[in-house]
Amino acid sequence: MPQTHQLDWQRPFQLQDLPTDGKQFHPNRDEAETEFKALRTEFVALQERLYAEDKQKLLIVLQAMDAGGKDGTIRNVLKGVNPQGVRVQSFKAPSKEELAHDFLWRIHKVVPTRGMIGVFNRSHYEDVLVVRVHNLVPESVWRPRYTQINQFEKLLHDSGTRVLKFYLHISAAEQKERFQARLDDPEKHWKFSLEDLEKRKFWPDYMAAYEEMLRECSTEWAPWYVIPANQKWYRNLAIMRTIVHTLRDMNPQFPEAEDNFDGVVIE
């Protein structure tokens, strides 16, 4: 399997010690982009087979700090795939109805069905991240969610869903540059808010929350991949490598025709 930055959950780590710079893994951007395009072509073909087979499912979870690159990842990785076979779901602050249910209720109802690829832009992990950092619920509520999430993802796995989870790891300096670029470009103002700056003040708290999330919820059936994401071109390649490797392993096949077409002539 190629270098995919899968977390070894049995070893202690700190996010500050994990690389955010992808150039040390692939210093040549042109070569990386050439490989990415070739893999994306293969991904499109594999996704067609997955959709036609209508048996297996793939769930891709993206988590990151603000400006971490979730939207850009989705645009670049999914370019060219059949939109009928992919569903992208973004999770914002829960509604009043969603808060009236358990925290996984809004998640479970949008997991991919047979033949589909589901992409979560943020996810159920917000319920052990933002709620923890900003004290929205007590620790007695959010801490048991690690076990509940692992059990939920085991259910998905046992029901035919492969789960890939990517944490897009950028540095605080890179986030600052991306925020400044949004602030300097009026056409990017819609992607920026003063709330982003308030959240940035909690960077160490978010890193601690992410570290524990990765440690507690990276499992054999639903692994986390920590992707160096300062360089968007390397981020895209690392994620595409993992997705294509997984789909190769799933090996979806076109179904056999239900009818016998021998001798059929179209006039």
Backbone bond lengths (Angstrom), bond angles and torsions (degrees), N, CA, C in turn:
res aa  C-N    CA-C-N  psi(-1)  N-CA   C-N-CA  omega(-1)  CA-C   N-CA-C  phi
1 M - - - 1.478 - - 1.530 109.19 -
2 P 1.330 119.22 136.87 1.461 121.13 -179.19 1.520 111.57 -67.84
3 Q 1.346 114.71 167.35 1.467 120.46 177.62 1.530 109.19 -58.76
4 T 1.335 116.43 116.23 1.464 119.61 -176.81 1.517 112.92 -131.19
5 H 1.336 117.62 5.27 1.460 121.18 172.55 1.525 112.84 62.75
6 Q 1.326 116.50 35.61 1.462 119.00 176.06 1.513 109.12 -70.19
7 L 1.303 115.06 134.89 1.457 120.77 -177.12 1.522 110.80 -73.34
8 D 1.326 116.16 134.67 1.460 121.49 171.00 1.523 106.72 -91.37
9 W 1.340 115.45 98.32 1.461 119.86 -173.17 1.528 112.83 -73.36
10 Q 1.323 118.03 -4.91 1.456 120.53 -179.72 1.533 112.21 -90.29
11 R 1.343 116.12 -7.04 1.466 119.55 -179.56 1.515 110.00 -113.18
12 P 1.341 118.23 140.66 1.459 120.29 177.75 1.533 110.68 -67.82
13 F 1.315 116.67 149.35 1.463 120.69 179.98 1.519 108.80 -156.74
14 Q 1.312 115.16 163.43 1.459 122.28 170.02 1.523 107.34 -128.95
15 L 1.315 116.43 138.01 1.459 119.67 -177.59 1.527 111.82 -59.22
16 Q 1.322 116.27 -33.24 1.456 118.88 -179.03 1.526 112.10 -64.54
17 D 1.337 116.77 -18.62 1.461 120.60 178.53 1.522 113.11 -92.34
18 L 1.333 117.33 -7.89 1.459 120.86 -179.38 1.523 109.44 -92.69
19 P 1.318 117.65 141.39 1.466 120.57 -173.27 1.527 112.87 -68.78
20 T 1.318 114.81 140.56 1.461 121.54 169.78 1.525 110.78 -103.76
21 D 1.315 117.13 -13.76 1.458 123.80 -176.71 1.521 109.41 -94.86
22 G 1.325 116.98 115.85 1.456 121.06 -178.35 1.513 114.24 -82.23
23 K 1.343 118.02 -11.65 1.461 120.07 -175.99 1.524 112.40 -64.76
24 Q 1.330 117.20 -23.94 1.461 118.83 178.72 1.528 111.52 -71.86
25 F 1.337 116.91 -18.41 1.457 121.14 178.42 1.524 112.17 -95.45
26 H 1.340 115.84 -28.06 1.473 120.25 179.57 1.528 107.16 -153.06
27 P 1.343 117.34 90.83 1.468 119.83 -172.30 1.518 115.03 -72.62
28 N 1.338 117.97 -16.97 1.462 120.76 -174.42 1.524 109.97 -100.91
29 R 1.319 116.31 106.25 1.470 120.34 -176.83 1.526 112.06 -64.70
30 D 1.332 117.84 -41.67 1.470 120.06 -178.41 1.523 110.63 -60.83
31 E 1.329 116.94 -44.66 1.459 120.24 179.32 1.525 111.07 -64.87
32 A 1.337 115.58 -38.94 1.469 119.82 179.42 1.526 110.79 -63.11
33 E 1.327 116.86 -42.59 1.455 119.65 -178.62 1.527 111.41 -70.20
34 T 1.325 117.34 -32.90 1.465 120.50 175.69 1.527 110.32 -65.15
35 E 1.330 116.33 -44.42 1.465 120.07 177.78 1.527 110.59 -63.69
36 F 1.326 116.52 -41.24 1.460 120.60 179.89 1.526 111.22 -59.53
37 K 1.307 117.13 -45.25 1.470 120.26 -178.74 1.523 111.15 -64.01
38 A 1.329 116.87 -38.85 1.467 120.01 178.25 1.522 110.68 -65.48
39 L 1.330 116.45 -41.88 1.467 120.51 178.53 1.520 111.15 -67.03
40 R 1.323 117.01 -36.31 1.470 119.27 179.15 1.520 110.62 -65.62
41 T 1.322 117.37 -37.12 1.463 120.37 175.32 1.526 110.64 -61.14
42 E 1.328 116.26 -42.13 1.457 120.05 177.24 1.525 110.96 -66.52
43 F 1.328 116.66 -38.98 1.470 121.22 177.96 1.522 110.80 -59.38
44 V 1.322 117.53 -43.82 1.467 121.46 179.28 1.525 110.25 -59.05
45 A 1.333 116.84 -42.70 1.466 120.40 -179.97 1.530 111.20 -68.11
46 L 1.321 117.32 -41.56 1.463 120.81 179.39 1.525 111.16 -66.53
47 Q 1.330 116.22 -37.28 1.471 119.29 178.91 1.521 111.08 -66.11
48 E 1.322 117.35 -35.43 1.459 120.28 177.12 1.526 110.52 -62.91
49 R 1.343 116.26 -42.32 1.458 120.36 178.88 1.529 111.03 -66.64
50 L 1.331 116.78 -39.76 1.466 120.34 178.72 1.525 111.06 -60.84
51 Y 1.330 115.57 -43.41 1.465 121.31 -179.15 1.522 111.12 -66.74
52 A 1.334 116.14 -42.14 1.465 120.31 -179.24 1.527 111.46 -69.45
53 E 1.307 116.80 -38.80 1.469 121.17 -179.22 1.521 111.90 -62.97
54 D 1.352 116.08 -41.00 1.471 122.41 174.35 1.534 112.41 60.69
55 K 1.339 115.83 42.89 1.461 119.93 178.43 1.529 112.21 -128.80
56 Q 1.307 116.79 -48.12 1.460 121.34 -174.78 1.527 110.89 -97.49
57 K 1.348 115.06 168.54 1.461 120.97 -178.63 1.524 108.35 -140.23
58 L 1.329 115.89 151.74 1.462 121.57 177.70 1.521 108.83 -132.29
59 L 1.327 115.86 128.25 1.466 121.52 176.64 1.522 108.69 -116.23
60 I 1.338 115.42 125.43 1.463 122.44 178.46 1.526 107.87 -112.95
61 V 1.327 116.58 121.71 1.462 122.55 -178.58 1.525 108.87 -109.17
62 L 1.335 116.86 128.38 1.457 122.49 178.42 1.526 109.95 -116.73
63 Q 1.311 115.77 123.71 1.462 121.56 174.60 1.524 108.84 -128.78
64 A 1.321 116.19 145.74 1.469 120.66 178.81 1.517 108.69 -169.59
65 M 1.316 114.90 163.62 1.452 119.97 168.33 1.532 108.62 -67.68
66 D 1.334 116.84 165.75 1.461 120.48 176.95 1.528 109.17 -55.94
67 A 1.334 115.77 138.88 1.467 124.10 -176.88 1.520 112.03 69.10
68 G 1.316 117.25 17.84 1.454 121.18 -178.35 1.515 114.35 -75.03
69 G 1.339 118.25 -17.75 1.457 120.32 174.82 1.515 115.59 109.92
70 K 1.317 117.77 19.20 1.468 119.55 -178.82 1.525 111.08 -63.72
71 D 1.325 117.29 -47.81 1.469 120.72 -178.87 1.522 110.98 -62.41
72 G 1.330 117.12 -44.28 1.455 120.79 -179.90 1.519 112.10 -64.06
73 T 1.320 116.20 -36.86 1.459 120.13 176.68 1.519 110.57 -61.25
74 I 1.320 116.34 -46.09 1.464 120.90 -179.23 1.522 110.74 -62.32
75 R 1.326 117.55 -45.02 1.471 120.93 -179.41 1.526 111.37 -61.12
76 N 1.314 116.92 -44.75 1.458 120.46 -174.01 1.523 112.84 -78.78
77 V 1.317 117.29 -42.86 1.457 120.26 -175.55 1.525 111.27 -71.48
78 L 1.322 117.10 -38.20 1.465 120.38 -174.97 1.522 113.82 -89.04
79 K 1.306 117.22 0.24 1.462 120.00 -178.81 1.522 110.43 -59.95
80 G 1.314 116.57 123.97 1.451 121.72 175.91 1.510 115.55 96.11
81 V 1.339 118.52 -11.88 1.462 118.88 -179.94 1.523 109.66 -77.93
82 N 1.318 115.70 158.46 1.465 121.46 178.98 1.533 108.62 -69.29
83 P 1.336 118.53 114.35 1.464 119.72 -177.63 1.519 113.90 -62.63
84 Q 1.338 117.10 -18.79 1.459 119.28 177.18 1.527 111.80 -66.84
85 G 1.334 116.51 -22.44 1.456 120.20 -175.18 1.510 114.28 -103.78
86 V 1.336 116.54 8.52 1.465 120.73 -177.74 1.516 109.69 -133.69
87 R 1.326 115.82 138.47 1.458 120.26 173.74 1.522 109.12 -129.69
88 V 1.325 116.07 121.30 1.455 122.05 177.08 1.522 108.83 -99.52
89 Q 1.318 115.93 128.30 1.461 120.92 -178.10 1.527 109.03 -124.52
90 S 1.331 116.00 123.37 1.465 121.15 175.00 1.519 109.52 -99.60
91 F 1.316 115.55 142.02 1.459 120.63 179.95 1.524 109.27 -118.10
92 K 1.318 114.60 115.51 1.461 121.30 176.79 1.524 108.27 -105.61
93 A 1.315 117.09 -163.97 1.463 119.82 178.48 1.521 109.33 -58.19
94 P 1.334 118.53 134.56 1.463 120.60 -176.18 1.524 112.25 -64.25
95 S 1.323 114.86 146.76 1.459 121.34 177.59 1.525 110.41 -76.35
96 K 1.320 115.82 173.51 1.459 120.67 177.69 1.519 110.76 -61.23
97 E 1.347 116.18 -40.52 1.462 119.83 178.59 1.521 111.00 -64.99
98 E 1.323 116.98 -42.39 1.460 120.38 -179.44 1.520 111.38 -65.60
99 L 1.311 117.31 -36.83 1.459 120.79 178.70 1.521 112.18 -68.57
100 A 1.326 116.25 -20.03 1.463 120.04 178.84 1.525 112.00 -78.86
101 H 1.349 117.04 -9.64 1.462 122.31 177.89 1.525 109.89 -108.93
102 D 1.329 116.51 177.48 1.457 119.97 172.12 1.525 109.23 -66.83
103 F 1.339 117.44 159.33 1.459 120.95 -170.57 1.533 113.29 -66.83
104 L 1.324 117.88 -19.38 1.460 120.88 179.76 1.526 113.33 -91.02
105 W 1.316 117.39 -5.40 1.467 120.49 -175.98 1.520 111.48 -59.16
106 R 1.321 116.93 -47.87 1.468 119.39 -177.23 1.528 111.65 -71.94
107 I 1.321 116.42 -19.82 1.460 120.83 179.31 1.523 110.96 -80.32
108 H 1.329 115.25 -48.50 1.457 120.42 -171.63 1.529 111.61 -62.89
109 K 1.302 116.91 -33.49 1.468 118.69 -175.56 1.527 113.21 -75.73
110 V 1.356 118.02 -7.08 1.469 119.54 179.39 1.532 112.39 -121.50
111 V 1.333 118.11 14.71 1.466 119.06 174.33 1.525 108.57 -67.47
112 P 1.332 118.18 155.27 1.474 119.70 -174.54 1.524 112.81 -65.47
113 T 1.323 114.73 144.62 1.454 122.13 173.24 1.530 108.94 -90.88
114 R 1.318 116.35 177.20 1.471 120.61 -176.31 1.532 111.63 -56.13
115 G 1.318 114.69 134.36 1.454 120.96 178.84 1.512 114.52 84.38
116 M 1.317 117.55 -3.59 1.457 121.51 -172.25 1.523 112.46 -105.81
117 I 1.328 114.06 154.65 1.465 122.53 168.00 1.519 107.02 -109.85
118 G 1.312 116.58 123.11 1.453 121.94 175.56 1.515 109.76 -105.17
119 V 1.336 116.62 138.24 1.459 122.20 178.06 1.520 107.88 -123.97
120 F 1.328 116.06 122.94 1.460 121.56 178.06 1.530 109.22 -101.58
121 N 1.329 116.40 117.75 1.452 123.08 172.69 1.528 106.80 -93.09
122 R 1.320 116.06 99.49 1.461 125.35 -159.23 1.531 106.73 68.35
123 S 1.323 116.88 174.47 1.458 116.88 -168.92 1.519 111.00 -169.40
124 H 1.342 114.56 -162.74 1.461 121.76 175.87 1.525 111.83 -61.78
125 Y 1.324 117.11 -15.80 1.472 119.58 -179.75 1.519 113.19 -73.42
126 E 1.326 117.02 -14.36 1.461 118.54 172.53 1.531 110.88 -58.66
127 D 1.341 116.00 -25.30 1.456 120.48 -176.78 1.516 113.84 -82.63
128 V 1.355 116.71 4.02 1.463 120.19 166.37 1.527 110.26 -126.00
129 L 1.329 116.68 6.88 1.462 121.46 -179.45 1.529 111.47 -112.41
130 V 1.336 115.93 -78.90 1.462 119.37 -174.99 1.532 111.45 -63.55
131 V 1.324 117.32 -35.82 1.470 119.34 -179.40 1.523 110.82 -67.88
132 R 1.322 115.72 -29.45 1.464 120.45 177.96 1.524 111.19 -76.82
133 V 1.322 116.46 -50.39 1.461 120.95 -174.93 1.522 111.40 -62.45
134 H 1.335 116.26 -38.63 1.468 120.17 -175.15 1.532 112.71 -104.02
135 N 1.339 115.60 14.56 1.471 121.05 173.36 1.527 112.54 54.05
136 L 1.342 115.83 43.30 1.460 119.79 179.42 1.523 111.84 -77.52
137 V 1.329 115.82 -27.87 1.468 121.46 173.94 1.523 107.14 -138.11
138 P 1.325 118.78 156.39 1.471 120.39 -179.71 1.531 111.78 -71.85
139 E 1.318 115.74 160.84 1.461 120.78 -179.82 1.527 111.73 -58.96
140 S 1.311 116.67 -32.03 1.467 119.95 178.99 1.524 111.96 -63.01
141 V 1.342 116.74 -18.30 1.466 121.49 177.94 1.525 110.69 -92.91
142 W 1.354 117.35 -48.67 1.463 117.90 -173.47 1.527 113.59 -79.46
143 R 1.314 119.24 -29.85 1.464 118.95 -176.28 1.534 113.15 -64.15
144 P 1.340 120.63 -42.73 1.473 118.92 177.16 1.530 113.92 -63.15
145 R 1.305 117.24 -13.66 1.459 119.99 -177.86 1.525 112.42 -67.93
146 Y 1.330 119.00 -24.18 1.463 119.48 175.62 1.526 109.97 -57.20
147 T 1.311 116.38 -49.61 1.466 120.86 179.69 1.518 110.91 -65.01
148 Q 1.321 116.74 -41.18 1.455 120.56 -179.16 1.536 111.10 -64.53
149 I 1.323 116.73 -39.62 1.466 120.70 177.37 1.519 110.66 -64.97
150 N 1.323 117.27 -44.33 1.464 120.09 179.37 1.530 111.26 -60.68
151 Q 1.311 115.73 -40.52 1.466 119.55 178.85 1.524 110.94 -67.30
152 F 1.318 116.50 -40.38 1.464 121.56 178.10 1.526 110.73 -61.57
153 E 1.320 117.10 -46.10 1.456 120.70 -179.20 1.531 111.28 -69.57
154 K 1.324 117.43 -29.93 1.465 120.25 174.50 1.528 109.63 -66.26
155 L 1.316 117.05 -39.66 1.462 121.07 175.98 1.523 110.63 -60.22
156 L 1.330 116.82 -44.84 1.461 120.17 178.42 1.527 110.40 -60.94
157 H 1.319 116.15 -46.08 1.468 120.74 -179.80 1.518 111.08 -60.34
158 D 1.321 116.48 -46.46 1.462 120.52 -178.19 1.518 112.02 -68.13
159 S 1.336 116.55 -17.58 1.462 121.10 179.26 1.527 112.55 -98.00
160 G 1.340 116.73 12.91 1.457 120.33 174.17 1.511 115.93 96.19
161 T 1.336 117.53 16.57 1.462 121.27 179.16 1.523 110.05 -107.61
162 R 1.325 116.87 121.66 1.459 120.32 171.56 1.524 107.76 -84.12
163 V 1.308 116.28 134.75 1.466 121.75 -175.56 1.523 109.27 -117.75
164 L 1.338 115.96 121.81 1.461 122.89 174.74 1.522 108.69 -118.40
165 K 1.337 116.41 129.25 1.459 120.01 -176.53 1.531 108.76 -124.10
166 F 1.331 115.18 125.16 1.458 120.95 -176.92 1.526 110.31 -117.95
167 Y 1.327 115.91 122.98 1.460 120.83 169.48 1.521 107.06 -99.38
168 L 1.333 116.53 116.77 1.463 122.19 -178.45 1.521 107.95 -85.39
169 H 1.322 115.71 106.30 1.466 122.51 -168.49 1.522 110.34 -95.21
170 I 1.330 116.62 104.27 1.459 121.53 174.88 1.525 109.19 -112.07
171 S 1.321 115.51 159.29 1.457 120.85 177.48 1.523 110.30 -84.86
172 A 1.318 115.78 162.09 1.466 120.20 176.47 1.524 110.44 -62.67
173 A 1.334 117.00 -35.20 1.466 120.53 178.75 1.523 111.03 -66.08
174 E 1.337 116.51 -39.18 1.466 120.20 178.35 1.522 110.79 -66.80
175 Q 1.332 116.98 -40.31 1.463 119.24 177.08 1.523 110.51 -60.84
176 K 1.318 116.72 -41.53 1.469 120.56 178.82 1.522 110.75 -58.95
177 E 1.336 117.27 -44.67 1.459 120.45 179.74 1.523 111.58 -62.89
178 R 1.332 116.79 -41.05 1.459 120.17 -179.00 1.526 111.13 -69.20
179 F 1.323 117.02 -39.35 1.466 119.93 175.26 1.525 110.41 -60.86
180 Q 1.338 116.72 -44.12 1.464 120.62 -178.38 1.523 110.63 -63.88
181 A 1.333 116.75 -39.13 1.467 120.31 178.55 1.522 110.83 -63.23
182 R 1.310 117.07 -38.30 1.467 120.37 177.37 1.522 110.65 -68.10
183 L 1.313 116.66 -38.51 1.458 120.77 -179.13 1.529 111.21 -69.08
184 D 1.338 116.45 -33.48 1.461 120.88 -177.61 1.529 112.99 -78.86
185 D 1.314 117.88 -17.37 1.459 121.83 -176.71 1.531 109.46 -111.40
186 P 1.352 118.15 109.48 1.471 120.23 -178.56 1.526 113.27 -55.32
187 E 1.329 117.87 -30.21 1.455 120.19 -179.95 1.522 112.35 -74.56
188 K 1.333 117.18 -8.83 1.460 121.61 178.03 1.531 112.27 -106.42
189 H 1.320 116.61 1.93 1.465 119.11 -177.87 1.529 112.33 -61.63
190 W 1.311 116.71 -27.79 1.469 119.76 -179.10 1.523 111.29 -66.62
191 K 1.339 116.96 -19.15 1.458 121.07 179.86 1.530 112.47 -92.99
192 F 1.336 116.61 4.43 1.461 120.65 -174.12 1.522 109.73 -129.42
193 S 1.321 116.23 144.68 1.459 120.31 175.16 1.525 108.91 -147.63
194 L 1.319 116.18 160.00 1.460 119.98 178.05 1.522 111.55 -64.15
195 E 1.325 116.01 -24.20 1.469 119.81 176.97 1.529 111.04 -63.00
196 D 1.344 116.16 -30.78 1.459 119.61 177.01 1.527 111.02 -60.41
197 L 1.326 116.05 -39.40 1.459 119.87 178.98 1.523 111.71 -68.64
198 E 1.327 116.10 -34.88 1.463 119.09 177.24 1.519 110.62 -65.62
199 K 1.321 116.57 -42.57 1.463 120.04 178.95 1.522 111.10 -65.02
200 R 1.320 116.68 -33.17 1.470 120.37 -179.14 1.529 111.14 -60.96
201 K 1.318 116.76 -29.75 1.463 120.41 178.24 1.524 112.02 -63.70
202 F 1.331 115.91 -20.50 1.462 121.00 -178.02 1.535 112.00 -97.86
203 W 1.328 117.27 18.51 1.464 120.65 -175.80 1.534 112.74 -50.19
204 P 1.331 120.63 -50.79 1.475 119.34 -179.97 1.525 112.83 -60.03
205 D 1.328 117.23 -36.41 1.463 120.40 179.40 1.533 110.88 -67.76
206 Y 1.332 116.07 -39.57 1.457 119.13 177.36 1.528 110.74 -66.35
207 M 1.328 118.12 -39.76 1.458 120.22 178.64 1.525 110.61 -61.55
208 A 1.328 117.06 -40.61 1.469 120.19 178.00 1.528 110.63 -64.58
209 A 1.332 116.22 -39.86 1.468 119.92 179.60 1.527 110.83 -67.82
210 Y 1.329 117.05 -41.63 1.462 119.91 177.97 1.522 111.39 -64.78
211 E 1.327 117.04 -41.68 1.461 120.06 179.60 1.526 111.39 -57.57
212 E 1.323 116.42 -46.04 1.457 118.69 -178.85 1.528 110.94 -70.41
213 M 1.320 117.41 -37.74 1.455 120.75 176.85 1.529 110.56 -58.88
214 L 1.333 116.80 -47.33 1.460 121.29 -179.67 1.524 111.17 -63.82
215 R 1.313 115.83 -40.67 1.464 120.43 -178.58 1.522 111.73 -67.96
216 E 1.321 117.04 -40.93 1.464 121.26 -173.98 1.531 113.15 -84.72
217 C 1.331 117.05 -23.08 1.470 118.79 -170.29 1.524 113.88 -124.09
218 S 1.322 118.06 20.57 1.456 119.75 170.13 1.515 107.43 -98.58
219 T 1.328 116.16 112.06 1.461 122.11 -173.18 1.519 110.18 -124.26
220 E 1.314 116.02 168.68 1.459 120.11 178.25 1.526 111.24 -63.62
221 W 1.318 116.88 -31.88 1.465 119.60 -177.35 1.524 112.64 -91.04
222 A 1.316 118.06 -13.37 1.468 120.63 179.45 1.526 108.62 -150.16
223 P 1.338 117.18 75.20 1.471 119.79 -174.26 1.522 113.17 -75.10
224 W 1.321 114.94 151.98 1.454 121.76 169.79 1.522 109.10 -94.47
225 Y 1.331 116.52 143.48 1.450 123.31 172.48 1.525 107.49 -120.65
226 V 1.321 116.69 122.93 1.459 121.68 177.86 1.524 107.57 -93.80
227 I 1.324 116.17 108.84 1.462 122.15 -171.23 1.530 110.71 -100.11
228 P 1.336 118.07 118.94 1.470 119.12 171.95 1.531 109.00 -60.02
229 A 1.326 117.10 117.71 1.467 119.18 -166.42 1.525 114.01 -124.35
230 N 1.329 117.87 13.89 1.465 118.44 175.71 1.520 111.39 -63.34
231 Q 1.344 116.92 -36.80 1.464 121.74 176.14 1.528 108.39 -99.34
232 K 1.299 116.11 117.46 1.461 120.09 -175.64 1.529 111.08 -63.62
233 W 1.325 116.95 -36.25 1.461 119.97 -178.32 1.522 111.23 -65.95
234 Y 1.338 117.81 -36.27 1.465 118.72 178.04 1.527 110.29 -75.16
235 R 1.316 116.99 -40.17 1.472 121.07 176.11 1.517 110.89 -52.74
236 N 1.331 116.02 -48.86 1.469 120.39 -178.72 1.525 111.35 -61.11
237 L 1.325 116.36 -42.42 1.463 120.32 -178.78 1.525 111.13 -65.51
238 A 1.326 117.37 -46.87 1.467 120.58 -176.96 1.527 110.95 -61.26
239 I 1.329 116.36 -41.31 1.458 119.82 179.70 1.528 111.12 -69.64
240 M 1.330 116.48 -41.97 1.463 119.67 -179.81 1.519 111.25 -63.97
241 R 1.323 117.22 -39.63 1.464 119.85 176.77 1.524 110.86 -56.07
242 T 1.320 115.98 -45.27 1.463 120.55 -176.77 1.522 111.50 -67.59
243 I 1.322 116.97 -43.46 1.465 120.54 179.69 1.523 111.01 -62.57
244 V 1.322 116.99 -47.21 1.460 120.24 -178.28 1.518 110.39 -65.32
245 H 1.325 117.81 -42.52 1.467 120.10 177.47 1.528 110.50 -58.32
246 T 1.324 116.56 -41.87 1.464 120.71 -179.76 1.514 111.24 -65.74
247 L 1.317 117.61 -44.39 1.466 120.62 179.40 1.525 111.77 -66.32
248 R 1.322 116.57 -35.50 1.466 118.65 174.16 1.524 110.03 -59.69
249 D 1.323 115.66 -42.89 1.456 120.04 -179.85 1.529 111.10 -66.71
250 M 1.326 117.42 -37.01 1.463 121.03 176.89 1.526 110.82 -67.33
251 N 1.327 115.35 -32.57 1.473 122.82 174.11 1.532 113.08 51.30
252 P 1.328 118.44 56.74 1.472 119.38 177.88 1.517 110.93 -65.80
253 Q 1.333 115.72 148.36 1.456 121.22 -176.52 1.527 110.29 -127.25
254 F 1.330 115.38 145.66 1.461 119.04 172.22 1.533 108.45 -63.05
255 P 1.316 118.38 135.99 1.472 120.03 -179.06 1.525 111.32 -71.78
256 E 1.312 114.14 156.11 1.454 119.17 174.47 1.535 109.37 -69.92
257 A 1.312 115.66 146.08 1.463 119.89 178.56 1.530 110.09 -64.58
258 E 1.319 116.99 139.45 1.459 121.27 179.24 1.529 112.17 -74.00
259 D 1.323 116.92 -26.88 1.463 121.16 -178.91 1.525 110.86 -106.60
260 N 1.309 115.67 158.70 1.469 122.46 174.23 1.525 108.97 -90.40
261 F 1.333 115.71 115.91 1.460 119.84 -176.15 1.520 113.13 -96.75
262 D 1.327 116.81 5.62 1.471 119.18 179.18 1.522 109.31 -60.42
263 G 1.293 115.46 129.56 1.457 121.20 176.76 1.506 114.26 80.84
264 V 1.326 118.67 0.05 1.451 120.47 -179.46 1.524 109.92 -72.55
265 V 1.300 117.05 129.85 1.455 122.87 179.24 1.516 108.87 -124.04
266 I 1.296 116.27 128.17 1.465 121.01 178.50 1.531 107.69 -95.01
267 E 1.312 115.51 117.73 1.468 119.98 -176.12 1.525 110.58 -100.46
